Amino acid sequence: MALNLLTVRKIETAQAKPKAYTLRDGGSLFLRIQPNGSKLWWYRYRLGNAAQVYSIGPFPKVTLEAARQERDWARNLIREGRDPILEKRVKIANQVEQNEHTVEEVARRWMASNVHWSHYYAGQVKTYLEKDVFPKLGKLPIGAIKASHLRPIIQGVVDRGAPTVAILIRQWSGQLFAYASGEGLCENDPTALLKRSVKRPRVRHNPPLSWQDIPKFLNSVDDAGYRTTVIALRLMALTFVRTAELRKAYWSEFDLDNAIWTVPEGRMKMRQPHIVPLSKQAIVLLKELHTLTGGGKVLFPSYRKPGEVMSATTLNKVLERMCYGGQFS
């Protein structure tokens, strides 16, 4: 049987008639010209004893070349004993299902699955995804995302002066696509092509105070403001913990009789409980602090927002007023 009998010119010049008629391309592929002028591709086949007609789509939306490729696809299925009509229905159903799994929907499930994250880290991931990723990609199927979708988002974060955040977004996106791949929702990780797209900025840490400057600093702390703030600064110097670990500390974590403070794993960067030995000076300060805030659960409640802890900027603002802002870590 002759194949490829039609040409684009012949199809385009075919005129509508009072009754529908067909133009054959060979290999059981034909174009049906409707009285209203529409032109529809069909493929006629037989599976077992049943004759079937498979709808490919309208011309010119489906080109001559595309119609021939679809015919060849359907013919190969038939040789395997598979019905192209049923296969197409399954393909469409799978596509509809994939479209329901949007970037935002899958990302929120991924975030919820990471129960080991600290509250702060989980909030950081959520904040930046909601700010930079969801507005542009949130409604798209996660299986359709390519590197070209992510590249302008990451570059936009770099352009606003936050290269470290851009690197984090790229890393989080990679983890998200690994999760989605494990769920069968996508086939690859588009961030793999973006690993060299952002240069990690050189980190500059503030130097420590010199030994000669420490007595002067500690003597000036007592005039820093609220007594609880003064105690917080002195405890920072005596315990060598991070600011967040001290600000969010609970009285239940302290064993003053045995001079031990146990920071739970949820607030530690390495997700391991951290035992802090308490000096005699630290014990004295904690007992004084207990008379001020011991009626509540946390050591350093917020003055302005009851139920919350001291803000992250409180101690830094105090250091700035003392003229030590940005001078040391």
C-alpha positions in Angstrom: 0.0 0.0 0.0 1.3 3.4 -1.0 2.3 5.8 1.9 2.6 9.5 2.2 0.2 10.4 -0.6 -0.7 13.8 0.7 1.2 17.1 0.7 0.6 20.2 2.9 -0.4 22.1 -0.3 -3.0 19.6 -1.2 -4.4 19.6 2.4 -4.5 23.4 2.6 -6.3 23.8 -0.7 -8.9 21.2 -0.1 -12.3 22.9 -0.1 -15.4 21.9 1.9 -18.3 20.2 0.0 -21.9 19.7 0.9 -21.0 16.2 2.1 -18.0 15.1 4.1 -15.2 13.4 2.1 -11.8 12.0 2.8 -8.2 12.4 1.5 -6.1 9.3 2.0 -2.4 9.4 3.0 -1.9 5.6 2.9 -1.2 3.3 5.7 -4.9 3.7 6.8 -4.3 7.3 7.7 -6.9 9.7 6.2 -8.1 13.3 6.5 -11.8 13.9 6.7 -13.0 17.2 5.3 -16.2 18.3 7.0 -19.0 20.4 5.4 -18.1 23.3 7.7 -14.5 23.3 6.5 -12.8 21.6 9.4 -10.2 18.9 8.6 -9.8 15.9 11.0 -7.1 13.2 11.0 -8.2 9.6 11.5 -6.5 6.3 11.5 -8.4 3.1 10.7 -7.3 -0.2 12.2 -8.4 -3.6 13.1 -7.7 -5.3 16.4 -8.9 -8.9 16.5 -12.2 -9.0 14.6 -13.2 -5.5 15.5 -12.7 -2.5 13.1 -11.8 0.7 14.9 -11.2 4.4 14.0 -8.7 6.3 16.1 -9.0 10.1 16.2 -5.7 11.9 15.9 -6.8 15.5 15.8 -7.6 18.5 13.6 -5.4 20.0 10.9 -3.5 22.4 11.1 -3.1 22.0 14.9 -1.9 18.5 14.1 0.4 18.8 11.1 0.8 16.3 8.4 4.1 15.1 9.8 2.7 14.8 13.3 -0.3 12.8 12.0 2.0 10.4 10.4 4.1 10.0 13.5 0.9 9.3 15.5 -0.2 6.7 12.9 3.1 4.9 13.2 2.8 5.0 17.1 -0.7 3.5 16.9 0.4 0.9 14.4 3.2 -0.3 16.6 0.8 -0.7 19.5 -1.5 -2.7 17.5 1.3 -5.1 16.5 1.8 -5.7 20.2 -1.9 -6.4 20.6 -2.6 -3.1 22.4 -5.5 -0.7 21.6 -4.3 2.9 20.8 -7.6 4.3 21.9 -7.3 2.8 25.3 -3.6 3.8 25.5 -4.5 7.4 24.7 -7.2 7.5 27.4 -4.7 6.2 29.9 -2.1 8.8 28.7 -4.7 11.6 29.1 -5.7 10.3 32.6 -2.1 10.2 33.7 -1.5 13.7 32.4 -4.6 15.0 34.3 -3.3 13.4 37.4 0.2 14.9 36.9 -1.4 18.4 36.4 -3.0 18.1 39.9 0.4 17.7 41.5 1.5 21.3 41.3 4.8 22.6 42.6 3.2 24.3 45.6 1.1 21.3 46.5 4.0 18.9 46.4 6.4 21.4 48.1 4.0 21.7 51.0 3.9 18.0 51.4 7.7 17.8 51.2 8.1 20.4 53.9 5.6 18.6 56.1 7.5 15.4 55.7 10.7 16.9 57.1 9.7 16.5 60.8 13.3 16.6 61.9 13.7 20.2 60.8 13.9 22.8 63.6 11.1 25.4 63.8 13.4 28.1 62.6 14.7 26.2 59.6 11.3 25.0 58.6 10.1 28.7 58.8 13.0 29.8 56.7 12.3 27.2 53.9 8.6 28.1 53.9 9.2 31.9 53.8 11.6 31.9 50.8 9.6 29.3 48.8 6.4 31.4 49.3 8.2 34.6 48.5 10.3 33.6 45.4 9.1 30.2 44.0 5.3 29.8 44.5 4.3 33.1 42.9 5.9 32.1 39.6 5.8 28.3 39.6 3.4 27.3 42.3 0.5 26.5 40.0 2.5 24.5 37.4 2.7 20.7 37.3 5.9 19.7 39.0 6.6 17.2 36.3 6.7 20.0 33.7 9.3 22.1 35.5 12.6 22.6 33.6 15.9 24.4 34.4 14.7 27.3 32.3 11.8 27.8 34.7 14.1 28.0 37.8 17.0 29.9 36.4 15.4 33.3 36.2 14.0 32.9 39.8 17.4 32.1 41.2 19.1 34.9 39.2 16.4 37.3 40.4 17.3 36.5 44.0 21.0 37.1 43.2 20.2 40.4 41.5 18.5 41.7 44.6 21.7 41.1 46.5 21.0 37.8 48.2 23.3 35.2 46.6 23.3 33.0 49.7 19.5 32.8 49.6 19.7 31.9 45.9 22.0 29.0 46.7 19.5 27.8 49.4 16.6 28.0 47.0 18.5 25.9 44.5 19.4 23.4 47.1 15.9 23.2 48.5 14.5 22.8 45.0 16.9 19.9 44.4 15.6 18.2 47.6 12.0 18.9 46.5 12.5 17.3 43.1 14.2 14.3 44.7 11.1 13.9 46.9 8.8 14.3 43.9 10.8 11.7 41.9 10.5 9.3 44.8 6.7 9.8 44.6 6.7 9.1 40.9 5.7 12.7 40.0 8.7 13.7 37.9 11.5 12.0 36.1 14.5 14.2 36.7 16.0 17.1 38.8 16.2 20.3 36.7 18.4 21.9 39.4 21.2 19.6 38.4 21.9 22.0 35.5 22.1 25.0 37.8 24.7 23.9 40.3 27.3 26.4 39.0 24.8 29.2 38.3 25.5 31.0 41.6 28.9 31.7 43.1 29.0 31.3 46.9 29.9 34.7 48.4 32.9 34.8 50.6 31.9 34.8 54.2 33.3 37.5 56.4 33.0 36.8 60.2 33.3 39.6 62.7 36.5 39.2 64.8 36.3 38.4 68.5 37.1 41.1 71.1 40.7 41.1 72.2 41.4 39.9 75.8 42.3 43.5 76.7 38.9 44.8 75.6 36.7 42.2 77.3 36.9 43.8 80.9 35.8 47.2 79.4 33.0 45.6 77.5 31.7 43.6 80.6 31.8 46.7 82.8 29.7 48.7 80.3 27.1 45.9 79.9 25.4 46.8 83.2 24.3 50.1 81.8 22.9 48.5 78.6 19.2 48.7 79.5 16.6 46.3 81.0 18.1 44.0 83.6 17.0 40.9 81.7 18.9 42.1 78.6 22.0 42.7 80.7 21.7 39.2 82.1 21.3 37.8 78.6 24.5 39.5 77.4 26.4 38.2 80.4 25.1 34.7 80.0 26.2 34.8 76.3 29.7 35.5 77.5 29.6 32.8 80.1 28.0 29.9 78.2 29.3 30.4 74.6 25.9 29.4 73.0 24.3 30.9 69.9 21.9 33.8 70.4 18.9 31.8 69.3 19.6 29.0 71.8 19.7 31.4 74.7 16.7 33.6 73.6 14.5 30.5 73.2 15.6 28.7 76.4 13.0 27.3 78.8 13.4 27.1 82.5 12.6 23.4 82.3 16.0 22.9 80.5 18.0 24.0 83.6 19.2 22.0 86.5 20.7 24.6 88.7 21.4 22.2 91.6 23.8 20.3 89.3 24.9 23.4 87.3 23.8 21.9 83.9 21.8 23.4 81.0 20.6 20.8 78.4 19.7 22.4 75.1 17.3 20.1 73.2 18.2 18.8 69.8 15.4 20.8 68.1 17.3 24.1 68.7 20.7 22.8 67.9 22.2 23.2 64.4 23.6 19.6 64.4 20.3 18.2 65.7 22.0 16.8 68.8 21.2 17.7 72.5 23.9 20.0 73.9 24.9 20.0 77.5 26.2 23.4 78.8 28.1 23.4 82.1 27.2 26.4 84.2 29.8 28.4 86.1 29.1 29.8 89.5 28.7 33.3 87.9 26.1 31.9 85.5 24.2 30.2 88.4 24.1 33.6 90.2 22.7 35.3 87.1 20.1 32.6 86.5 18.8 32.7 90.0 18.5 36.5 89.7 16.7 36.1 86.4 14.4 33.5 87.9 13.1 36.2 90.3 12.2 38.3 87.2 10.9 35.8 84.7 10.6 32.5 86.6 6.8 32.7 86.7 6.7 31.8 83.0 8.1 29.1 80.8 10.9 31.0 79.0 13.9 32.8 80.4 13.5 35.8 78.2 9.9 36.7 77.3 9.2 39.6 74.9 8.2 42.8 76.6 6.1 43.9 73.7 4.6 40.6 72.5 3.4 38.4 75.4 3.7 34.7 74.7 6.8 35.2 72.5 10.5 35.3 73.3 12.9 38.1 73.1 13.4 39.1 69.4 16.5 38.2 67.4 17.5 41.9 67.1 17.2 42.9 70.8 20.8 42.0 71.7 22.2 43.4 68.5 20.4 46.7 69.0 21.9 46.9 72.5 25.4 46.2 71.2 24.9 49.0 68.7 23.8 51.5 71.4 27.0 50.5 73.3 29.0 51.3 70.1 30.0 47.7 69.6 27.7 47.0 66.6 29.5 44.9 64.0 32.8 45.0 65.9 32.8 41.4 67.1 31.0 38.1 67.1 
